[in-house]
Amino acid sequence: MQRCVIIGGGHAGAQASTSLRKEGWTGQIVLLTDEDSLPYHRPPLSKTYLQNQVTAEKLLIRPQGAYKKDDVDIRLKTRVKRIEPAQQSIELHNGEHLSYDKLLICTGSRARTVDCMGAQLNNIFYIKTLKDIEKLSLAIDVKNTKKRIVMVGGGYIGLETAAVLKKMGHDVTIIERESRLLARVTAKRISAFYHNLHKSNGIKIFTQTNVVAFQGKDAVSTVLCEDKVIPADIVIVGIGAQTNTELAQEAGLLVEHSGIVINELCQTTDMNIYAAGDCTIGIEHHSGLATRIESVPNALEQAKTAAATICGKYKPVTAVPWFWSDQFDCKIQIAGLNHGYDETVLRQKDNKALSLWYLKQGKIIAADCINCAKEFMAAKKIIANKIDVPKALLSNTDIDLFKALAQLS
């Protein structure tokens, strides 16, 4: 009987195990994860789970019975030591060798760690896994008192977590080394919106600020920056992710720009090995750019494609990339990739509802939509169908953009 082994128990790995059966795979499916939990939804970790609004069981992507029904052999707390492509085998850390006919790598990424003096002190946390949040929750709940929390990093994960902690009643400070929040992923107008949103909710923000050291006896008590010292009971580091590509690279697969190189069908440079999720890099269908897309929707789409390819079907990823983030009373939904934009058009209804459209040579390539769900849907349609939208129409909020598309497409 043929065997497909999936390395990684995140969104991509869980989806692939389901999709393989749907696409007709009749052989064995073995899903390996180094965590001690079944695959779970990660976005709620820094939001509802941190606030104790949901249980760990409610986070599960699928209950255990669903995997049993699909005859998926899930092995928890299992780490892979190496992939041996010539033998079509993998070696586990316990010394066991597991053969495969098809191998799917869904190793994702891990939190990027800070490298400075005092980084080993207690009460310095990262945001990535269920255990990370459980440890942070314990520290926050000690004596149930208001904590001075310093968030290092002003990206989406940092801002989301900061918003939740502020709503929980804590004193929150954000430190960002760039000149503005979200500097790597969005335009200045959106950065300014979120800066004002967090500041108006009582969060202190320091941009162009580098952390020099964490200070304290056993646990962190202050964050030393180049020009200031910030008191801290708890530090949370959210400075991005580092892809888990080591297994692939050591196995001789092509890895570039921190991603396992795949084609439109999620095939690697080995005919029997596939990859999906945050650990991959490939040509994005709509932009034509070689890029890594770190999002749950992309992980799910790639997992479906990989499963179909393994089963001999042709179902390339063609969905428009999209992302989302919830902060206070604002939801941002992002469609497309804004890489290389040369112009933006603002479409603003009021102080809490706006969209920013990214254009490249006059064509819409992406949109950031804050509290504008219909415009987000319009953006996905525009990008998917390469619809030309006049800039005058785009900025006119008196026109229902989604309805107007019917006349343009």
C-alpha positions in Angstrom: 0.0 0.0 0.0 1.3 3.4 -0.9 2.1 5.9 1.9 1.9 9.7 2.0 3.8 11.3 4.9 3.0 14.9 5.9 5.5 16.7 8.0 3.9 19.5 10.0 0.6 19.8 11.9 -0.4 23.4 11.1 -3.2 24.6 8.8 -1.5 23.2 5.7 -0.8 19.8 7.1 -4.3 19.4 8.5 -6.0 20.5 5.3 -3.8 18.2 3.2 -4.8 15.2 5.2 -8.4 16.0 4.5 -7.9 16.9 0.9 -6.0 13.7 0.1 -9.0 11.6 0.9 -11.3 13.9 -1.0 -9.0 13.7 -4.1 -9.0 9.9 -4.0 -5.9 8.9 -2.2 -6.5 5.3 -0.9 -3.1 4.7 0.6 -1.8 5.4 4.1 -1.6 9.0 5.4 0.8 9.7 8.2 0.7 13.2 9.7 3.7 14.1 11.9 3.7 17.1 14.3 6.2 18.1 17.0 3.4 19.6 19.1 1.5 17.7 21.7 -1.9 18.8 20.3 -4.0 18.0 17.3 -3.8 20.7 14.6 -5.4 23.9 15.8 -6.4 27.3 14.5 -3.6 29.8 15.1 -5.2 33.2 14.5 -7.4 33.1 17.6 -4.3 32.4 19.9 -3.4 36.0 20.4 -7.1 37.1 20.5 -9.9 35.0 21.9 -7.7 32.3 23.4 -5.5 34.8 25.2 -8.7 36.4 26.7 -9.9 32.9 27.8 -13.0 33.2 25.6 -12.4 29.8 23.9 -10.9 26.5 25.1 -8.1 24.7 23.5 -10.5 22.1 22.4 -12.5 24.7 20.5 -9.4 25.7 18.6 -9.0 22.3 17.0 -9.3 22.4 13.2 -10.9 18.9 13.3 -11.8 16.7 16.2 -9.8 13.5 16.7 -12.7 11.4 15.3 -12.6 13.1 11.9 -9.0 12.0 11.4 -9.9 8.5 12.5 -12.7 8.5 10.0 -10.3 9.4 7.2 -7.8 6.8 8.5 -5.1 9.4 9.1 -2.3 8.3 11.4 -1.5 11.4 13.5 1.7 11.2 15.5 2.1 13.9 18.1 5.3 15.0 19.7 7.2 13.6 16.7 10.2 15.4 15.3 11.9 14.6 12.0 15.6 14.4 12.0 16.3 14.2 8.3 14.7 13.5 4.9 16.5 10.8 2.8 15.2 11.4 -0.8 17.3 8.7 -2.4 15.7 6.1 -0.1 12.3 7.8 0.0 12.5 7.7 3.7 12.6 10.0 6.7 14.4 9.5 10.0 12.7 10.5 13.2 14.6 11.8 16.2 13.8 8.6 18.0 15.8 6.7 15.4 12.8 5.2 13.6 12.8 5.3 9.8 9.6 5.8 7.9 9.3 5.2 4.2 7.1 7.2 1.9 5.9 7.1 -1.7 4.9 10.8 -1.5 6.1 13.3 1.0 4.5 16.7 1.8 6.5 19.3 3.7 4.3 21.7 5.7 6.8 22.8 8.3 5.7 26.4 8.4 7.7 28.9 10.4 8.8 29.7 13.9 8.9 33.0 15.8 12.0 35.0 15.1 13.9 35.5 18.3 15.5 38.6 19.6 19.3 38.6 20.0 20.4 41.0 22.7 21.7 41.1 26.3 19.1 39.7 28.7 17.1 37.9 26.1 17.2 34.8 28.4 15.4 36.4 31.3 12.1 35.2 32.5 8.8 36.9 31.4 10.0 37.4 27.8 7.5 35.7 25.6 6.9 34.9 21.9 3.6 34.5 20.0 3.4 31.4 17.8 2.1 28.3 19.4 -0.6 27.1 21.9 2.1 26.7 24.5 3.4 30.2 23.9 0.0 31.6 24.8 -0.5 29.4 27.7 2.8 30.5 29.3 1.9 34.1 28.6 -1.5 33.7 30.1 -0.1 32.3 33.3 2.3 35.3 33.7 -0.5 37.7 33.0 -2.9 36.1 35.5 -0.4 36.1 38.4 -2.1 38.0 41.2 -4.6 39.2 38.6 -3.0 42.7 38.6 -2.4 45.3 36.0 0.9 44.6 34.2 3.3 46.8 32.4 3.7 45.1 29.1 6.2 46.0 26.4 5.5 44.7 22.9 8.7 44.6 20.7 7.5 44.8 17.1 4.9 46.9 15.4 3.7 44.4 12.7 0.3 42.8 12.6 0.9 40.2 15.2 2.3 42.8 17.6 -0.6 45.2 17.1 -3.2 42.5 17.5 -1.7 41.3 20.7 -1.2 44.8 22.0 -4.9 45.6 21.4 -6.1 42.5 23.2 -3.9 43.2 26.2 -5.0 46.8 26.4 -8.6 45.7 26.4 -7.8 43.3 29.2 -6.7 46.4 31.3 -2.9 46.3 31.0 -0.5 49.1 30.5 0.9 48.5 27.0 3.9 50.0 25.2 4.9 49.2 21.6 8.5 49.5 20.4 9.1 49.5 16.7 12.6 50.0 15.1 11.2 51.3 11.8 10.0 54.8 11.3 6.4 53.7 11.3 4.1 50.8 12.3 3.5 48.1 9.6 6.3 49.6 7.6 7.2 46.4 5.6 3.6 45.6 4.6 1.6 48.7 4.0 1.6 52.3 2.9 2.0 55.3 5.2 -1.7 56.1 5.2 -2.6 52.8 6.8 0.3 53.0 9.2 -0.9 56.3 10.4 -4.4 55.0 10.8 -3.2 52.2 13.1 -0.8 54.4 15.0 -3.7 56.8 15.8 -6.0 53.8 16.6 -3.7 52.4 19.2 -2.6 55.7 20.6 -6.3 56.8 21.0 -6.9 53.6 23.0 -4.1 54.5 25.5 -1.2 52.5 24.1 2.2 54.2 24.1 4.1 53.9 20.8 7.8 54.4 20.2 9.0 54.2 16.5 12.6 54.4 15.3 13.5 52.8 18.6 15.9 49.9 19.0 16.1 47.5 21.9 19.6 47.4 23.3 19.1 45.0 26.3 16.6 43.5 28.7 17.4 44.1 32.3 16.4 42.4 35.5 17.7 40.0 38.1 15.8 36.8 37.2 12.8 38.2 35.3 12.8 41.2 33.0 12.1 44.6 34.8 13.2 47.1 32.2 13.7 47.4 28.5 16.8 49.4 27.7 16.7 51.3 24.4 19.2 53.6 22.8 17.6 56.7 24.2 15.2 55.5 26.9 14.5 53.0 29.6 11.0 51.5 29.7 9.7 49.6 32.8 8.3 46.2 32.1 6.7 43.3 34.0 6.3 41.4 30.8 7.9 41.6 27.3 6.4 40.1 24.2 8.5 39.8 21.1 6.7 39.9 17.7 9.4 40.6 15.1 8.3 38.3 12.4 8.9 34.6 11.6 11.7 32.4 10.4 10.8 29.7 8.0 11.5 26.0 8.9 13.3 25.0 5.7 16.3 23.2 7.2 15.0 19.7 6.5 14.4 20.6 2.9 17.7 22.3 2.4 19.6 19.4 4.0 17.8 17.0 1.8 19.1 18.8 -1.3 15.8 20.5 -2.3 16.0 24.0 -3.8 15.6 26.6 -1.1 15.8 30.3 -2.0 15.0 33.5 -0.1 14.0 31.5 3.0 11.5 29.4 1.1 11.2 25.9 -0.4 10.9 26.5 -4.1 7.7 25.1 -5.6 5.9 25.3 -8.9 2.2 26.1 -9.4 1.3 22.5 -8.4 3.3 22.7 -5.1 6.0 20.3 -6.5 9.6 20.7 -5.2 12.7 19.8 -7.2 12.2 16.2 -6.2 9.4 14.4 -8.1 8.1 12.7 -4.9 8.3 15.6 -2.5 5.8 18.5 -2.3 5.5 21.5 0.0 2.8 23.9 1.1 2.3 26.8 3.5 4.5 29.5 5.0 7.7 27.5 4.3 7.3 27.8 0.5 8.2 30.3 -2.2 6.7 30.2 -5.7 5.3 32.4 -8.5 2.1 34.0 -7.3 -0.6 33.6 -10.0 -1.8 37.1 -10.3 1.3 39.2 -9.8 3.8 36.9 -11.5 6.2 37.5 -8.6 8.2 34.9 -6.8 7.1 35.4 -3.2 6.4 33.8 0.1 2.9 34.3 1.3 2.5 33.9 5.0 -1.3 33.5 5.6 -3.8 30.8 6.6 -5.8 31.1 3.3 -2.7 30.6 1.2 -1.7 27.6 3.3 -5.1 26.0 2.8 -5.1 26.6 -0.9 -1.6 25.2 -1.4 -2.5 22.2 0.7 -5.5 21.5 -1.5 -3.4 21.8 -4.6 -0.6 19.6 -3.3 -3.1 16.9 -2.4 -4.7 17.1 -5.9 -1.2 16.9 -7.5 -0.2 13.9 -5.4 -3.4 12.2 -6.7 -2.5 13.0 -10.3 -4.8 15.9 -10.8 -4.1 19.4 -12.1 -5.5 22.1 -9.7 -3.0 25.0 -9.5 -3.4 27.7 -6.9 -5.2 30.6 -8.6 -7.0 32.3 -5.7 -6.2 36.0 -5.0 -4.0 36.2 -1.9 -5.8 37.7 1.1 -5.1 38.4 4.7 -7.0 39.9 7.7 -6.3 41.4 11.1 -8.6 42.4 14.0 -7.6 45.3 16.3 -9.9 46.9 18.7 -13.1 47.7 16.7 -11.4 47.6 13.3 -11.0 44.7 10.9 -8.6 45.1 8.0 -9.0 42.8 5.1 -6.2 42.8 2.5 -6.6 41.6 -1.1 -3.6 41.0 -3.4 0.1 41.8 -3.0 1.2 45.5 -3.1 4.8 44.7 -4.1 6.1 47.3 -6.4 3.1 49.7 -6.3 3.8 53.2 -7.7 0.5 54.9 -6.7 -2.3 54.7 -4.1 -5.9 55.9 -4.2 -7.7 56.5 -0.9 -11.4 55.7 -0.6 -12.7 56.9 2.7 -16.2 56.9 4.1 -15.5 58.1 7.7 -12.8 57.9 10.4 -13.3 54.1 10.9 -14.1 53.0 7.3 -11.7 53.4 4.5 -9.8 51.5 1.8 -6.5 52.2 0.2 -5.9 50.9 -3.3 -2.5 50.1 -4.6 -1.8 50.6 -8.3 1.1 49.6 -10.5 1.2 51.2 -14.0 -2.4 52.2 -13.6 -3.6 48.7 -12.7 -5.0 47.7 -9.3 -2.8 45.1 -7.7 -3.9 45.2 -4.0 -6.2 46.9 -1.5 -6.3 47.4 2.3 -9.9 47.6 3.4 -10.7 48.7 7.0 -14.2 48.0 8.0 -15.2 47.8 4.4 -16.1 44.2 3.7 -17.9 44.9 0.4 -14.9 46.8 -1.0 -12.7 43.9 0.0 -14.9 41.5 -2.0 -14.7 44.0 -4.9 -11.0 44.1 -4.7 -10.7 40.4 -5.0 -12.9 40.4 -8.0 -11.0 43.2 -9.6 -7.6 41.5 -9.1 -8.8 38.1 -10.2 -10.4 39.3 -13.4 -7.9 42.1 -14.1 -10.7 44.7 -14.3 -9.7 48.3 -15.2 -11.3 50.7 -12.8 -11.1 54.5 -13.4 -9.4 56.3 -10.5 -12.3 58.8 -10.4 -14.7 55.9 -9.7 -12.4 54.3 -7.3 -12.2 57.4 -5.0 -15.9 58.3 -5.3 -17.6 56.9 -2.1 -21.0 57.8 -3.4 -20.7 54.9 -5.9 -21.2 51.3 -4.8 -18.0 49.9 -6.1 -19.1 46.3 -6.1 -22.2 47.1 -8.1 -20.2 49.3 -10.5 -18.0 46.3 -11.4 -20.9 44.7 -13.2 -20.7 47.4 -15.9 -16.9 47.3 -16.1 -16.3 43.5 -16.3 
